[in-house]
């Protein structure tokens, strides 16, 4: 096995963003980290996904400003227990913060984690691993 | 009804009482409607110190200030208020206004003078004038604040628009560096194309921005020459042909053999290039773009019609705002600076013209630019020439 060959993790990440560059780059990064990656460029495309992913990473603002949250809610309904990370540039642009661990916000933000764009890949990776670990140990 | 705070400072109890009575019963219209009436809450002070204390507690909108007060004089009060940057419209009450007093008080920011003794009517006139001044000043301040806000928003959005392509390019460099891009030449080719597209987009944004700034500042050098609008349109269509061809979109020019106009070539190119490239970008595959050029009633008419996704009425309303790009699932892959239509509109305005939009969601859009042609000065005809 050469060093270029990716380790396999047997986990599929659903990556949803309306920015094709973001999708391409993060698909490459996640694949190199050993994940299988399914991408979707919109809420609708993401909803057409048939197989249950192991974790989903959703952009917040796509066609509508809250598509990420809407999709998160719907995916959680369809795939109960699916860990979801929402990524957004809204905090760096407006200062608006989301904290899905607070009880008030849990009421309407059904994601497990909200990360601010620009995201560091290492941070995304460790969040994904943390959430996957949490589901496995359940 | 809005209540304005009036502070009357005079050492004569009779004056304080009289002014309070007159103003308590007074309302002033500041606009066209009855809702724009204002009334007055009157406070009084009998010397300079009390006046400063009262101002300290709450700044009055209007200050009626006697010049001659025991200890701290009216002018001294005014001076202190100016130093403290108290924002109020001041009317000086004077029994004997020497020229020196008037000059000094005016320098200190007094707005008006009311000579003692005054009748209730004279007081009302002075207060109405002060209210009017106050309203104008508030309005001016509001406009200045709005302007600041707009500028701030523009810069925030601009920052975002410039950072986005940089982030994309950095992302690609990163995956090349750490090996995530693999070794497939096709993947490399894709990455290179994307990097070029994003840097190209950034360059276009900067060009558009400079262009827009030049037009707005009125410093743009204009070179008005006799040119043929048909010819400029034909070149613009040629420029868009490659992008159109890739997606099976047909481009058609409908114009008389020549449409002469006195215009700046670069400006006309701006209009035509922006409209035609939009019509291609936002079209459906295998659609068509029709460009109509015509001269009518002292104006050149440029219309660009597409068979694209069209817009809803609320989207049309936002279309000409800077950096507005209507987001939808179908336009997400379309690149653009969000400044093109702003430029088209501003250029059209340079000619005293305008842009109109006719859109039906799902059917397509027609943008029409009407550029009034200056009426040529009548050429004097000498009698012997005939």
HADDOCK unambig.tbl for C-alpha pairs under 7 A between the chains (distance, minus, plus):
assign (segid A and resid 18 and name CA) (segid B and resid 332 and name CA) 6.41 0.50 0.50
assign (segid A and resid 21 and name CA) (segid B and resid 168 and name CA) 6.12 0.50 0.50
assign (segid A and resid 22 and name CA) (segid B and resid 168 and name CA) 6.97 0.50 0.50
assign (segid A and resid 25 and name CA) (segid B and resid 171 and name CA) 6.45 0.50 0.50
assign (segid A and resid 25 and name CA) (segid B and resid 172 and name CA) 6.48 0.50 0.50
assign (segid A and resid 25 and name CA) (segid B and resid 175 and name CA) 6.81 0.50 0.50
assign (segid A and resid 28 and name CA) (segid B and resid 180 and name CA) 5.47 0.50 0.50
assign (segid A and resid 28 and name CA) (segid B and resid 181 and name CA) 6.13 0.50 0.50
assign (segid A and resid 29 and name CA) (segid B and resid 175 and name CA) 6.87 0.50 0.50
assign (segid A and resid 29 and name CA) (segid B and resid 180 and name CA) 5.50 0.50 0.50
assign (segid A and resid 32 and name CA) (segid B and resid 180 and name CA) 5.47 0.50 0.50
assign (segid A and resid 42 and name CA) (segid B and resid 329 and name CA) 6.50 0.50 0.50
assign (segid A and resid 63 and name CA) (segid B and resid 327 and name CA) 5.56 0.50 0.50
assign (segid A and resid 63 and name CA) (segid B and resid 328 and name CA) 4.94 0.50 0.50
assign (segid A and resid 63 and name CA) (segid B and resid 329 and name CA) 6.03 0.50 0.50
